Amino acid sequence: MTRPYNFSAGPAAMPEAVLRTAAAEMLDWHGSGMGVMEMSHRGKEFISIYEQAEADLRELLAVPANFKILFMQGGGLAENAIVPLNLSSAGTVDFVLTGSWSQKSAKEAQRYCSPQVAASAQDSGFTSLPDPATWQLSSGARYLHLCSNETIHGVEFHTLPDLQALGSDAPLVIDFSSHVLSRPVDWNRVGLAFGGAQKNVGPAGVTLVVVREDLLGHALPACPSAFDYKTVADNGSMYNTPPTYAIYMAGLTFQWLKAQGGVAEMERRNIAKAELLYGYLDASSFYVNKVAKHCRSRMNVPFFLRDESRNDAFLAGAKARGLLQLKGHKSVGGMRASIYNAMPLEGVQALVDYLRDFEKEQA
Ligand SMILES: *Cc1c(COP(=O)(O)O)cnc(C)c1O
């Protein structure tokens, strides 16, 4: 039996092979007599799972030796507080506002530091990205925060800005929750990256943080110990009990990604998937995507029926064809197809076939 194609924005579809492995290992992991959920995080079995996951993530993303990889909890929203608690020294921080997620980050940061808006795409309804050459960078900013893929508005930075070339020595902090591992990361331009796992990596419950070593050890006194990056790093992400099962599942995804050919291959496939879907939407007069072409997300594709009275019929027909969770985010409306790494090209082709059939049938 083939499973339906699931276009959820998150928690999102996982590779079927990963789910099958997890199911097979549920009661007895590698002859240990224990399921992964039942293991001590300090035992040799889980330590081996953890070390493999970390090494695979480092290899997949080509994380340099002077960056730490942390497996934390609290998701992207907790990182909106944890980053300023660790990096801001209660000073000035620049934000680039490109959609809901970066807006939320700037708002939360007000509790800990002085956020400044370096640039905002709000006037475009968050359908475009402000050109880095126009950003107003604060002198002495402790860091600059941006969301490299805005999950709700469907806007992605296809290249990260080079802050040094813009005359700033502030580290760049990126929220890469919804496109981590969909393409390589240029670590020369990044000081810290964080992302919840539940979009493109694994189940909810684990948050990936990749942080340059010189940024550790500057937490504000009020920072909870469990959220002090240095404490987390010094304890190998085991200062408190880590989300062991979520780390295991993420680790299975890393293995799967390596078997597929790694992140460069995923980027190639993701570009092909995005071109297929955007190409159809642009050629049709029945559907519309409003995001500027230079910054369309390869992961999250919001689109609208020009006649919105047909939305319910569209969603019901999609479900009947095995195309699930296409409803758009409530703040934007319309539809959204999230086409993360786990979505094969065939799934996007099935969606495009449905878009075409629905359009014909309604004509
Ligand atoms: C989903 C998402 C978040 C929030 O993650 P939580 O795990 O719910 O805290 C933050 N940023 C981006 C870009 C997201 O897509």
The ligand as an SDF file (V2000), in Angstrom:
LIG
                    3D

 15 15  0  0  0  0  0  0  0  0999 V2000
    8.0450   26.1630   13.0010 C   0  0  0  0  0  0  0  0  0  0  0  0
    9.0140   27.2960   13.0990 C   0  0  0  0  0  0  0  0  0  0  0  0
    9.3900   27.8600   14.3340 C   0  0  0  0  0  0  0  0  0  0  0  0
    8.7660   27.4450   15.6460 C   0  0  0  0  0  0  0  0  0  0  0  0
    9.1530   26.2380   16.0890 O   0  0  0  0  0  0  0  0  0  0  0  0
    8.5960   25.6550   17.4740 P   0  0  0  0  0  0  0  0  0  0  0  0
    9.2470   24.3240   17.5270 O   0  0  0  0  0  0  0  0  0  0  0  0
    7.1000   25.5970   17.3880 O   0  0  0  0  0  0  0  0  0  0  0  0
    9.0310   26.5640   18.5610 O   0  0  0  0  0  0  0  0  0  0  0  0
   10.3240   28.8710   14.3440 C   0  0  0  0  0  0  0  0  0  0  0  0
   10.8630   29.3290   13.2000 N   0  0  0  0  0  0  0  0  0  0  0  0
   10.5250   28.8200   12.0000 C   0  0  0  0  0  0  0  0  0  0  0  0
   11.1630   29.3700   10.7700 C   0  0  0  0  0  0  0  0  0  0  0  0
    9.5870   27.7920   11.9060 C   0  0  0  0  0  0  0  0  0  0  0  0
    9.2420   27.2860   10.7090 O   0  0  0  0  0  0  0  0  0  0  0  0
  1  2  1  0
  2  3  1  0
  2 14  2  0
  3  4  1  0
  3 10  2  0
  4  5  1  0
  5  6  1  0
  6  7  2  0
  6  8  1  0
  6  9  1  0
 10 11  1  0
 11 12  2  0
 12 13  1  0
 12 14  1  0
 14 15  1  0
M  END
$$$$
